[in-house]
Amino acid sequence: MSFRENVQHLRAAHRMTQEQLAMLLGVSRQSVTKWESGKSNPEMDKLLKICEIFGCTLDDLVCGDLTSRPAEPTVAMPDAAPADVCGYDEERRSFARSVSTAVACFILGPACSALLESLGRLADIDHRLVDVLGVLPVLGLVAAGVALVVPAGIRHSAFVRSHPFVEDFYTEEDRAACRTLLTRRLVAGIALILLGVAVCVVVDQYLCLEDLAGGLMLCLVAVGVRFIVLGGMLWGGMDVGAYNSANAGAEADGALGPRSRRDRVTGGLCGAVMLVATLVGLVMLFVPGYQTPLFWLAWPIGGITCGVVSCLTSAFVADE
C-alpha cells in the first residue's frame, strides 16, 4: 500500500476535502493533489502533521495499509459552513488598517510641516527656527508610517507562508456589506480630496497664505486617501480565490508562475506614475521658474499614488 492511497483513504474516510486538508497542513490544494496522484511527496514536517491529524503512525502512513481502518468520529470533519480557522479575516483587516494609516502618515508629514511654517510666519518667528521645526513632523510621521507598514508587511508575509491556502468562508452577505463600505469609503475619500483642493484655492486666493493652503489641502487629502486605500484593500482581501491562486503559483516547485493580468496592469500603471513623478521632480529641481525646495515631494506623492492604484486595481481589475 502506498502513501498516496493511504492519504486518499484517510481523507475520504474523514469526509475531508482536499481544500480542508490543505488548510490544516498550511499548503495549497495543488500540493495535496500532487501527493494523491503520486507526483510528489510531502516534507517530513507535513508527514508528521498528517499523522497527527489522522491519528496514525508515520510507518503506517508511508508503508502500511490504512484502508481497512475505520474513521474515528472525533476527527471527522463536521458538515458545517466553512469557518475562518486560521485568522485570515483579522489579518486582512489588520494589514489594511496598517498600510492605509501609514500612507496617511506619509502625506500628513509635509502637511504638518507646511502648517507649522505658515503659523511661524504669522507669529513672526525666526525663519531658521521655523525651517528646523518644519522638518520634525516630516521625519516623525514618516518614521511612524514606516513603523506601521514594515512590521505589518513582515507579519503578512509570514501569514501567507504559513497559510498558502484558505477556504473561502465569506458569504454573499459579507461581500455585499464590504461592497457597500467600499462605495462609501471611495465616495468619502474622493469628496475629501476635492474639498482639500477647494480649500487650497480659497485660502490661497483670499488670504494669500500659500503654505497654509497647501497644508490644509494635504491634511484633507491624507484622510481621503486613507479611506480609499482602506476600502480597496479590504475589498481586495475578500477575493480568497485570488489569494489562493497567487500562493499556489508561487508554491509550485518553488517558482513564481506567470504574472496575472492584475499584476501586469498594476506594474504598468505604477511604473508610469513613478516616471512622471521623476520628471516632475527633475523639473522642479533644475528648470528655472519652476525650482522649489519642495521638489522631493514628487517622489513620495508618486509612491502614494502607486499605493492608491494598487488598491483600485485589486478591487476592480479581475485576474485572467
NORDANOR-V670566 format. One line per field, one symbol per residue. phi: phi as a letter, one per 20 degrees, with the letter a starting at -180 (. if undefined). psi: psi as a letter, one per 30 degrees, with the letter a starting at -180 (. if undefined). A space follows every 10 residues. Layout:
BEGIN
phi=???
psi=???
END
This chain:
BEGIN
phi=.efffffgff fffeldffff ffffemceff ffffffemeb cfffffffff fffemcefff fedecdfeef fegfdfffec fgceedmfff ffffffffff ffffffefgf ffffffffff ffelegffff ffffffffff fffffffeff ffffffffff ffcfccffdf efffffffff ffffffffff ffffffffff fffffedldf ffffffffff fgffffgfff ffffffffef ffffffffff eflmceefff gfffffffff ffffffffff ffffedegnd fbfegffgff ffffffffgf ffffeddeff
psi=kleeeeeeee eefghkleee eeeefhllee eeeeeffgfl klleeeeeee eeefhlleee eefajgffkl kkffgkkkil kklifggeee eeeeeeeeee eeeeeeefee eeeeeeeeee eeghkkfeee eeeffeeeee eeeeeefeee eeeeeeeeee efifkkkjfk leeeeeeeee eeeeeeeeee eeeeeeeeee eeeeeffhie eeeeeeeeee eeeeeeeeee eeeeeeffie eeeeeeeeef fjgglkakkl eeeeeeeeee eeeeeeeeee eeefefkkfg kkfgeffeee eeeeeeeeee eeeeefkkl.
END
